Amino acid sequence: MLPTKIVVIGAGSAIFGLNTVAALMNSDRLKGSHLALVDFNAETLALMARLAERLNREWKSEMTITTHPRHVEALDGASFVVSAIEVPPREILWRQDYEITLKYGVRQPYAENGGPGGFAHAARNIGPVLDIAHDMERACPEAWFINFTNPMLRICDAIHRYSEIKVVGLCHQIRAGYGMVGYTLADDLDIEVPAGTISAHADPDIWPRLGKLAHQALEKVDILAAGLNHFTWMLALHRQGTGEDLYPLFAERWVALDSAFEPLTRRVFDAFGWFPIPGDEHLCEYLPWLSDPRTKPWEKYEVSLYDWERMGRRRDEGHKKIAQMADGQESITPLREADSEGALEVIEHIAGAGNHYHLAVNLPNQGQIANLPMAAIVETPGISTGAGMQPVTVGDLPQGIAELCRREITVAQLGVDAAVFGDRQLALQCLLLDPVVTDLDIARQILDDYLETYRQYLPQFWQ
């Protein structure tokens, strides 16, 4: 048993909160720990607390469970703070991030992590995230901040450069790569392909099928991927057990697939010679070839937008299901399979001085990617031990890919600096260097519109 104190911020979330709480409470190694649940939404917090009490009772987790409307009340003595906060209303703001730029003729591919929308999204979240980090400096300065909030690169960069807190960012997108490899090598690896559409699109109806492929592939191959969050590249592919290099076979089988399968990934793989891991709908955000209003490349590559309304409905449906489980009307057995996307393993192995290999972690660059800027947040495999999180060294990225990553790092850091200091000039530079933006005047118009529209969220730009 490794009793420790874990703070979960955003615990009322129907997806992140549910999976994180269930995974932590299902851990035999964490029995007797203190689980502090934090959410400013009193209704969803109370809902999750009721479910947690049921799990605690029926799973014999022996945890102390407390609830807090403000994070500052929960931090004393914490060893881990797990956060996936989003300034609400998430879907409405995300849609605005996308639609505002349309007024100026700029169609963003996705508007969540890259492009002008990546700036607006990060700027809104950086203030609240740094409030948490600075309160941690006072209450639990040795604790680890485990981040799930997007844009991952920018949020982790803000914590690393503007606080003294140790941060690691976790993301499940590496599994899209395993899913695509499993689909491509299904016959060679004896992998069963589920019926129905297969893609890496952010579609809740498709992802379970991709997940089944990824689960099978994880048992049969090892992918070494590195780069930036949602912008990583497969550097090596080997068969588990024998060490056989499967990259040549993968490339051969990939070419033979239907050309409509992840067409953007296909073109980028062909151009750069290295396979991009995230799938089309994340890859598109960091590339300069997806926004031309004349050629309309989004039609050619069938890059679909996030379905804001549908996801909002799914969140409401998720809370209804949580209520039913909390009240004993639904079985909690499926929660035994809940996946915390790596948070559980980080906590168990740091607290218990274990040794766990993570497929992908976001950490400051200590040289694990030699030709990217030092201290920039990069994504590589990592190992959690009693000494903390240690990245796996992968060496240099191929030159062209490294240049794409370097540009995104610069854009991200300018945006972080702008948000921290309320600096409009740095914000403008962030937009001008972004591959989505091609006009000086339009960049300024978009920035002015964002800052006016989000004045209540970004007061630092108006002081």
N, C-alpha and C positions, 0 to 999 in steps of 0.2 A: 504494500500500500504506500502511496505517495501523496499524502494529504498536502494540498497546496491551496492557494486562493486564486480563483480565476474570475475575472470580471468580463462579462459579455455585454457589450454596448450595441444596442439595436436588437436586443433579445426578443422584442415583440414581432420581428419579421417573420412572415409566414414561410419563408424559405431558409434564409440564413439562420435566423434565430432557432427555428425548429430543428434543423439538421445539427447545428452546433450543440445545442442543449442536449439533444438526444444522444449524440455521439459521446459527449463528455460523461453523461450519466450512465452510459452503458459500459464504461471502462472499469474493469476490476481494479486496475492499478491506481485509479483516482478515488477509490472509495474513501469516504471520510473527508473529502475536500470541501472547501467553502465555495459555492457558486453564487456570485453576485450578479443578478440580472438587472440591466439598466435599459430603460426606454422612456422617452418623454411622453409617449402616448400611454396614458394610464390604463386605457381599456385593453389594448393588446398586451401590455405588460402583465396585467392581472390575469389575462387569459393564459399566457405562457407560464406564469407562476403556478396556476392551478394544474396545468399539465405536468410541470416539473414535480410538483408534490405527488402526483399519481405515480410518475416514473420512480421517484425516490422510494415510495412505499412498496410498489410491486416488484421493482428490480433490486430492492435492498441496496441502494446506492450509498446509503448512510451519509448523505451530503447535508451540509448546512446550506439552506437556500434563503437568500435575502433578495428583496426587490428595492429598486431605487429609481426615482424619477430623474435624478441628476447624477452624472458620473462621479462628480467630486465627492459624493457621499459614500461611494463604494470602493475607492481606491486604496485606502489605508491597508498596508500589509499585503497587497496583491503581488503575485509573482508573474502573472500573465494578464494582459488586457487584449481581448479579441474584439475587433470592431469592424462593422460593415455599415457605418452610418451613411445616410444620404439626406441632404437637405430636401425636405418635402415641399410640394408634391412631386415625386420623382418623375413620373411619366409626363406630367404636364410641363415641367421645366425642360425635360429632355426634348420634347416635341418643339417647344419654343426655340431651343438652341438651334434646332434644324431649320425651322420655318423663318426665323429672323434673317438668316443669310440669303434665303430665296428672294427676299425683297431687293437684294442687290445683285441678283444674277448668279449667286454662288450656291451650287447644289453639293452639299457635303455627302460623302458616301454613307456616313452612319451617325456622326455627331456626338459620340459618347467619349472616346478616348483621344482621338486625334482631330485635326481640323479646328476651326474656330470654336466648334461646340466643345472640344476637349478643353480649350482654355476656360470657357464659361463654366463648364461642369466642375473642373478642378478648383477654380477661383471660389465658387460657392462653398466647397467642402473643406478647403484648406484652413480657413479660420476656425471652424468647429473642431477639426482634427488637431490643430495645434493647441487649442484650449485644453484638450484631453492630455496631450503630451506634456504641456507645461504643468498641469496639475499633477501628472505622474512624477515629474521632477521633484515635487515637494512631498508627495505622499508615498511613492514607491519607486524611487529612482533606479533601482536595479531590475525592475520588471521589464519583460519583453512586450512590445506592442506588435500584435499579429494583425496585419491589415488585409481586409478584403475590399475596401472601398476603391472604386474607380474614379478617375484614371489612375491605375496602380502606380505607374512610373512617377507621376507627379505627386501623388499623395505621399508615397514613401520617401521621395526626394525632399519634400517639405519637412517631414519628421526628422530625417537624417541631418539635414543642413541647418535646421532652425530649432532643434531641441537637443538635449543630451540623452534622449531615450533610444534604446536599441530597437530597431524595427526590422521585421521580415514581412514581405508581402507574399500571399499565397493565392494561387489561381488554378482552376481546373482545366484551362484551355489546352494543356499538353495532351489531354485525353482525346481531343479532336485529332491530333496527330496519330495517336495510337489507333483511333477508329478508322482513319483513312488508310493507314498501313494495313490494318486488319482486313479492310474491304478489298484493297488492292492485291494482297497476298493470300486471300481466303483459300484458294485451291491448294496453294503450296504449303500452307500451315494448318490445313484441315480446320478452318474456322467456318462456323455456320453463319451465314448472312441472313438476318431477319427479313421477313417479307415487308415490302413497303419502300417508300422513298428513303434513300440514304444520302445525307449531305452533312456538312459541318455548319449549316445555317443555324442561327439562334432561334430555333423553332421548338417549342416544348413538345410537339408531337413527333418530331424527328429525333431529338436528342436521346430519348430512351433506346432507339434502335442503334444509333451511333455508339451509345454507351455499352450496349451488349457486344458490339464489335471490339471496342476498346478493352473491355474486361477480358475477352479471350486473347487479344493481342498482347496484353500486359503479361500474360503467363508464358508467352512464346518468344517475344522479342524484347530487345533493349534499345531504346532510342536515346541518343545523346543530342540534346537540343540546347541552343543558346542564342542569346540576343537580348531583346527587350520584351516586356510583357505584351502579349498579343502580337508579337513581332519576332518570334523565335524561328530558328532554322535547324533542320535535321542535319547534324554534322556527321553522325554515324548511325548505322543500323545493323545490329547483330542478332543472331539467333541465340536465345538463352540455352545454356547447357553446352553447346559446341563452340560458340564464339564465331560461327560462320558469318562472313560479311554478306549481308543481304541487300546492301544498297544497289549493286548492279542489277540484281533480279527485280528489286522494287521499281527501278527506273524503267526497265523493260516492260514490266506488267502495267505500269502507270500509263505508258504511251498507248497501250492497247485498250485502255478503258474508254468508255463513251466520253467523247470530248465535252459533253454537257456537264460532266461531273466536276465541280469546283473549277470552272473555266479560268478564273483569274489566277488561282494557285497554279494551274497548268501552264499559263503563259509566263508567270514569274519563274517557275521551276525551269522552264525551257531557256529563259534569258540568262539566269544567274547560275544554273547548274546545281543548285542546292534547294532541297524541298522546304517550302515554308510550312510551318506546323499549324498555325491558328485556324486555317480555313478562310474562305473568301471574305466573310462578313466582318472579320476583325482585321485581316491583312489589308483590306481596302483603305483603312483609315490613315495609313502612314505613307501611302504612295501618291506620286504626283500625276497619275495617269487615269484618274477615275472621276474627274470633275468637269471636263471640257463640255460646255453647253452646246457646242456645234456637233461633236461626234457622239455625244451621249453614251459614254462607255458603260454606264450602269445598266443600259439595256443589253449591250453585248455580253456582259458578264453576269447578268441576272442577279446583281447584288440587291437584295431586298432590304427594306428599312425595318427597324424594330417595330413590332406591332404594339404600340403604346396602350391602346384601349384594351386589347386582349390580355396583355400582361397585368393591367390594372384589375381586370375581372378575375384573373387567376389568383391574385393576391387576396381579394375578398373571399373567394372560394376556399383558399388555404386557411384563412382565419376561421371560417365556419367549421372546417374539418378539425382544426385544433380544438375548438370548443367542444365538438362531439367527443374527441378523445379525452379531453379533460373531464368531461361529465360521465365517462364510462359508456358512452353510446357507440364508440368505435374502438376497435382493437388497437393496442399500442405495439403489437408484435412486429409490424412492418418497420417500426422505428429502430429495431435492433440492427437494421441495415443502413441506418443514417450515416451519411458521409460528411465529415466536417471539412473536407478538401485539404486535409493536412494539419489542421489546427490541433486535433487530438494527438497526433504523433509528435508534433513539436513539443507540446506540453508534457506528454509522458516521458519523452527521452531527455529533455532538458531537466525536468524536475527529478527524474529517476536515474540520471547519469547513464542513459542507455546509448544506443547507437542506431540511428535510422537514416536510410538513404531516401531522399526526396527527389522526385523526378524534376521538379522545377521550384525554385525559390527566388524571390526578388530581394537582393542584398546589395549594399554598396560595393562597388568594384574595388577589390584589393589586388587586382591583377588576374582574376579568374578569366577575364576576357582581355587579353594583353593590348589589343589595339583599339580599345574604347577608353574614354576618359576615366582616370582614377576617381573614385568616390561617387561616380554616377551610379544610379540604380540599374542593375542589369539582372537578367534572368538566366540562371544555369541550374544544373542539379546542385543539391546541397546535402549536408549531413547534420543532423541534430544530435548533440551529445550533452553531457553534463557541463561542458564548456560553452554551450550555446549553439548558435547556427554557424556552420562553416561552409563556404561555397566550394564547389568542385572546380578545379582549374581546367579550362578547355583550350587555352592558347589563343591564337588569332582567329578572328572571323575572316572569311574571304573578303578581299578588298572592297568590291562593290557593295556587298551587304553591310560591311562595317561603315561605309560612308552613309548609307541610308540610316543606319542606327545613330551615327554621330549627329546627323542633322536633327533627328527626333529628340535626342538628349538635349541639344541646344535649345530647341523650341520649348521643351518641357521645363527646363531650368529657368528660362526667361519668363515663362508664364508663372512659375512658382514665385520667383523674385517679385514680379509685378503684383501678385496677389498678397504677398506678405507686406510689401511696403506701400501698396496703393499707387504704384508708379505707372502712369498712363503711357509714358514713352516706352518702358520695357514691355508693356502689354501690346503696344503697337508692333514692336520688333518681333514679339512672339507670333503675332498673326502674319507679319510680312515674311517670316522665314518658314511658315507652315506651307507644305506643298499644295494645299488646297487653294491658297490665295495667290492671285497673279496680278493684282492692281493696287497701287499705293492708295488711291482715293477710296476705293471700295473697302480696303482693309480698315481705314479710319472710320468710314461710315458704319461698318459692322461693329467695330469696337464701341463707338459712341452709342449705338443702339443697344448693345448688350449692357453697357454700364448704366444707361438710363432705365432699361427694362428691369434690371436686377439691382436697382439702387438699394433696396431694403436688405439685400443679401451681401452687398459689397460696399458698405459705408466707407471703407478705407480709401476708396477712389474719390470720395466727395468731401474729404476733410481739408 
